[in-house]
C-alpha cells in the first residue's frame, strides 16, 4: 500500500451505488489506517501525541471494520 490518497467525490458517489467498490474502498482505507498505526507504534515515545493518535486510529479502525462487515442487527 502506498501513500494515503483521500477519497474523491466521484469515488464516494460510486461507493453509494456499487457494493463491491464500496468494500474495496473500505478495505483499502483500513489497510492505510493500520499501516499508519503500525508506524506510530514504532515511533519513539517522545513523539508526543502518539498514544492519543493510536487510540483514535483504533477507534476509526473499529468503525471501518463494522462498515466492511456490513449492516448488523441492532442490539437491545
FENRAPE-V234535 format. One record per backbone hydrogen bond with DSSP energy under -0.5 kcal/mol. CO is the residue of the C=O (numbers start at 1). NH is the residue of the N-H. E is the energy in kcal/mol with one decimal. If there is no record, write none. Layout:
{{CO,NH,E} {CO,NH,E}}
This chain:
{{8,12,-2.2} {9,13,-2.4} {10,14,-2.4} {11,15,-2.7} {12,16,-1.5} {13,17,-0.7} {14,17,-1.1} {14,18,-2.0} {17,19,-0.6} {18,22,-2.5} {19,23,-2.3} {20,24,-2.1} {21,25,-2.8} {22,26,-2.7} {23,27,-2.5} {24,28,-2.5} {25,29,-2.1} {26,30,-2.2} {27,31,-2.3} {28,32,-2.1} {29,33,-2.3} {30,34,-2.8} {31,35,-2.3} {32,36,-2.1} {33,37,-2.3} {34,38,-2.4} {35,39,-2.0} {36,40,-2.2} {37,41,-2.3} {38,42,-1.5} {39,43,-0.9} {44,47,-1.8} {45,48,-0.9} {47,49,-1.2} {48,51,-0.5} {49,53,-2.8} {50,54,-2.6} {51,55,-2.4} {52,56,-2.5} {53,57,-2.5} {54,58,-2.5} {55,59,-2.2} {56,60,-2.3} {57,61,-2.5} {58,62,-2.3} {59,63,-2.0} {60,64,-2.8} {61,65,-2.7} {62,66,-2.2} {63,67,-1.9} {64,68,-2.8} {65,69,-2.4} {66,70,-0.9}}
